[in-house]
Amino acid sequence: MSTREDYPAGVPCWVDTSQPDPADAARFYSGLFGWQTEDAMPPDAGTHYYMARIDGRDAAAISSQPPGAPPQAVWNTYIRVESADDAAARVREAGGRVLSEPFDVFDAGRMGVFADPEGAAFCVWQPGSHRGSAAVNEHGAVNFNNLHTDDVEAARAFYGAVFDWSTIDAGSPMWALPGYGDHLEELNPGLRAGMEQMGAPEGFEDVVATILPREGGPARWSVTFAVDDVDAITARARELGGSVLAEPQNAPWVRFAVLADPAGASFTASQFVAENR
């Protein structure tokens, strides 16, 4: 179990999925991950925002689609910032697009929706009362956010300008926020020593996201959820009406599958397997 109370600026801090039928999606994910879901919107709001919790801790959310949004269901990545308005200015200066100007979400925080120069959409979150995911890196919780791009150099220039990210080579490139490992070490003393003992690449403690190829799809951000048994989760997704885009397979440190919910929002389920190092 890993519980977070806050995130430094520049770290992915929240995910939600925009769905044509959020109530149906809430049933799917509750059956898949064991989430407890509760609609945070007033009964007369006309939209839904189901908070998904693990043992009472916020893990993710399931929302109605915004007016005018594309009809497909998607998972959205939110990156913590000190100022959503400053982030919008940085995005423009770096050659990205502002898809939705920053706006307040009640007293929860302030957000904006942007796209990088290759078209991958992401959100930023300036926290108010809502600080981000409390449950992380455990069964049913997010353990990675992933940028799918075929132009790593252009992405490095853009995200470096917007969030001060750099990259490290961990067999494949990963996004790193200098100094993030210091924050994690304060939360979990001995983390660096544990990573070194396991053979993690140098600088891995600063990693905030991964970089993956587009593989014929659009540039995009995707979400990886930790699971205890990826083969069992894959079978359960089929039972609940989801689909399997990539069957369970081994990779360094993990066994993973790529799944989609009944509305088509794709995500990765990943089981840590130390023997696969």
C-alpha positions in Angstrom: 0.0 0.0 0.0 1.3 3.5 -0.9 -0.6 6.6 0.1 0.3 10.1 -1.2 -0.9 13.4 0.2 0.6 15.8 -2.4 2.8 16.0 -5.5 5.7 18.3 -6.5 5.1 20.5 -9.6 5.9 18.6 -12.7 4.7 15.2 -11.5 1.6 13.4 -13.0 -0.8 13.5 -10.1 -4.3 12.3 -11.3 -6.1 10.4 -14.0 -9.7 10.3 -15.1 -11.6 8.8 -18.0 -14.2 10.6 -20.1 -17.0 8.2 -20.9 -20.3 8.3 -22.9 -21.9 6.3 -20.1 -20.0 7.0 -16.9 -22.3 4.8 -14.8 -21.6 1.8 -17.0 -17.9 2.5 -16.9 -18.0 2.8 -13.1 -19.6 -0.7 -13.0 -16.8 -2.1 -15.3 -13.9 -0.7 -13.3 -15.4 -1.5 -10.0 -15.8 -5.1 -11.1 -12.3 -5.1 -12.6 -10.2 -3.4 -9.9 -12.5 -3.5 -6.9 -13.0 0.3 -6.8 -15.6 1.9 -4.6 -17.2 4.7 -6.7 -19.3 7.7 -5.7 -20.7 10.4 -7.9 -19.3 13.7 -6.7 -21.7 15.8 -8.8 -25.0 17.2 -7.5 -28.1 15.2 -8.6 -29.3 18.0 -10.8 -25.9 18.8 -12.4 -26.6 16.9 -15.7 -23.1 15.4 -15.7 -21.3 12.8 -13.6 -17.9 12.6 -11.9 -17.5 9.3 -10.1 -14.6 9.3 -7.7 -13.0 5.9 -7.6 -11.5 4.9 -4.3 -9.3 2.0 -2.9 -9.9 1.5 0.8 -11.4 5.0 1.0 -8.5 6.7 -0.8 -8.9 8.5 -4.1 -7.4 6.6 -7.0 -9.0 7.9 -10.2 -12.3 9.2 -11.6 -14.8 8.5 -14.3 -16.6 11.4 -15.9 -19.2 12.4 -18.4 -17.7 13.7 -21.7 -17.3 17.4 -21.9 -19.6 19.2 -24.4 -18.1 19.1 -27.9 -15.5 16.5 -27.0 -14.8 13.6 -29.5 -17.2 10.7 -28.9 -14.5 8.1 -28.1 -13.8 7.3 -24.4 -10.2 8.1 -23.3 -8.0 8.1 -20.2 -6.6 11.5 -19.3 -3.3 12.3 -17.5 -3.1 15.4 -15.2 0.3 16.9 -14.4 0.7 18.9 -11.2 1.6 22.6 -11.6 1.8 25.7 -9.4 -0.2 27.8 -11.9 -2.4 26.5 -14.6 -2.3 29.9 -16.3 1.5 30.0 -16.3 1.5 26.4 -17.8 -0.8 27.6 -20.6 1.7 30.4 -21.4 4.5 27.9 -21.4 2.6 25.5 -23.7 2.0 28.2 -26.2 5.6 29.4 -26.1 6.9 25.9 -26.6 4.7 25.3 -29.7 1.8 23.4 -28.2 -1.9 24.2 -28.2 -4.3 25.2 -25.5 -7.4 23.0 -26.0 -9.2 24.4 -23.0 -8.2 27.6 -21.2 -7.5 27.2 -17.5 -10.7 27.2 -15.4 -11.7 26.5 -11.8 -13.2 23.2 -10.7 -15.3 24.4 -7.7 -12.8 24.6 -4.8 -11.0 21.4 -5.9 -8.4 23.2 -8.1 -7.8 24.8 -11.4 -7.1 22.9 -14.6 -6.3 23.3 -18.3 -6.3 21.0 -21.3 -3.4 21.2 -23.7 -1.7 19.3 -26.6 1.9 19.0 -27.4 3.2 19.8 -30.9 2.6 16.2 -32.0 -1.0 16.3 -30.8 -0.9 14.3 -27.6 -3.4 15.8 -25.2 -2.8 16.2 -21.5 -4.2 18.2 -18.5 -2.6 20.2 -15.8 -3.8 20.5 -12.2 -3.3 23.4 -9.9 -4.5 21.9 -6.6 -7.0 23.4 -4.2 -8.8 21.0 -1.9 -8.0 18.0 -4.2 -4.3 17.2 -4.2 -4.3 14.2 -6.6 -4.3 10.4 -6.3 -3.9 9.2 -2.7 -3.7 5.5 -3.7 -0.7 4.8 -6.0 1.5 1.8 -7.0 -0.8 -0.9 -5.7 -3.4 -3.2 -7.2 -6.0 -1.1 -9.1 -4.0 2.2 -8.8 -1.9 4.1 -11.3 1.8 3.3 -11.4 2.8 4.9 -14.7 1.7 7.5 -17.2 3.1 7.0 -20.7 3.7 9.4 -23.7 3.4 7.6 -27.0 5.6 9.5 -29.5 7.8 8.9 -32.5 9.7 12.2 -32.1 11.5 12.0 -28.8 13.7 14.9 -29.6 10.8 17.3 -30.2 9.0 15.9 -27.2 12.1 16.5 -25.0 12.2 20.1 -26.1 8.5 20.7 -25.5 8.1 19.0 -22.1 11.5 20.3 -20.9 10.3 23.8 -21.6 6.9 23.3 -20.0 7.7 21.0 -17.0 11.5 21.1 -16.8 11.6 17.4 -17.6 14.7 15.6 -18.9 15.2 12.0 -20.0 17.1 9.0 -18.8 17.9 5.8 -20.6 16.5 2.9 -18.8 16.6 0.5 -21.7 14.1 2.9 -23.3 13.8 6.6 -22.7 11.9 7.8 -19.6 10.9 11.2 -18.4 12.7 12.4 -15.3 12.2 15.5 -13.1 15.5 16.5 -11.5 15.2 16.3 -7.7 12.0 14.2 -7.6 14.0 11.3 -6.1 14.8 13.6 -3.1 11.1 14.0 -2.5 10.5 10.3 -2.8 13.3 9.5 -0.4 11.8 11.8 2.2 8.5 9.9 1.8 10.1 6.5 1.8 13.5 6.5 3.5 15.8 3.9 1.9 14.1 4.1 -1.5 17.3 4.9 -3.3 19.2 2.0 -1.6 16.3 -0.4 -2.5 16.4 0.7 -6.1 20.1 0.2 -6.3 19.9 -3.2 -4.8 17.2 -4.2 -7.3 19.5 -3.0 -10.2 17.4 0.0 -11.3 19.1 2.3 -13.8 21.0 5.3 -12.5 18.6 8.2 -12.0 15.5 6.0 -12.0 14.3 7.6 -8.7 13.6 10.8 -10.7 11.4 9.1 -13.3 7.9 10.6 -13.6 6.6 9.0 -16.8 7.6 6.7 -19.6 8.1 7.2 -23.4 6.7 4.6 -25.7 6.4 4.4 -29.6 3.2 5.3 -31.3 3.0 1.9 -33.0 0.8 3.3 -35.8 -1.6 5.1 -33.5 -1.8 8.8 -32.8 0.5 10.6 -30.4 -1.1 10.3 -27.0 -0.8 9.9 -23.3 -1.9 6.6 -21.7 -2.2 5.1 -18.2 -0.8 2.0 -16.6 -2.5 0.4 -13.6 -0.7 -1.9 -11.2 -2.3 -5.3 -10.7 -1.5 -8.4 -8.6 -2.2 -10.9 -11.4 -2.3 -9.6 -15.0 -3.6 -12.9 -16.4 -6.5 -12.9 -14.0 -7.3 -9.3 -14.7 -7.2 -9.9 -18.5 -9.7 -12.8 -18.1 -11.9 -10.6 -15.8 -11.9 -7.7 -18.3 -13.3 -10.1 -21.0 -16.0 -11.3 -18.6 -17.0 -7.7 -17.9 -17.4 -6.8 -21.6 -14.0 -5.3 -22.2 -11.5 -6.2 -24.9 -7.9 -7.4 -25.0 -5.7 -5.3 -27.3 -2.5 -7.1 -26.4 -2.4 -10.5 -24.5 -0.4 -10.8 -21.3 3.3 -10.9 -22.1 6.6 -10.5 -20.3 8.9 -7.4 -20.3 11.8 -6.2 -18.1 10.5 -6.2 -14.5 6.9 -6.8 -15.4 4.2 -8.9 -17.1 1.6 -6.7 -18.8 -1.4 -6.6 -21.0 -3.2 -3.8 -22.9 -6.9 -3.8 -22.3 -9.9 -1.6 -23.2 -13.1 -1.0 -21.4 -16.5 -1.5 -23.1 -16.5 2.1 -24.5 -13.0 1.6 -26.0 -10.8 3.5 -23.6 -7.5 1.6 -23.5 -5.1 1.2 -20.6 -2.3 -1.1 -19.6 -2.4 -3.6 -16.7 1.0 -4.3 -15.3 2.2 -6.9 -12.7 5.6 -6.4 -11.2 7.7 -9.5 -11.7 11.2 -9.2 -10.2 12.3 -12.4 -12.0 11.9 -10.6 -15.3 14.7 -8.1 -14.6 
